[in-house]
Amino acid sequence: MQVFTPDEIAERATNKYLAVLVAAKYARLLNEFPRIPGRSGEKKLTTRALEELSGGNIGFDVVPRRRGAPAPAPEG
């Protein structure tokens, strides 16, 4: 099992909390793609997302929410 330290993940984001949120959203995105049946030994989606983030392969922008503005509706 691969272990990601908070410092390792925070190198690619403003802080470790933002990094975890970005990785979680990316893992949800990966979950939407079809999987190949019969493929054993495949990594978990959260592990793949954290690897991509720590490798600098995920780009993201933080968009501040205006005060009093409603929260965006969930996609889907």
ABEGO torsion letter per residue (X at the ends): XBBBBAAAAAAABABAAAAAAAAAAAAAAAAABBBBBGBBGBBBAAAAAAAAAAAGABBBBBBBBBBGBBBBBBBX
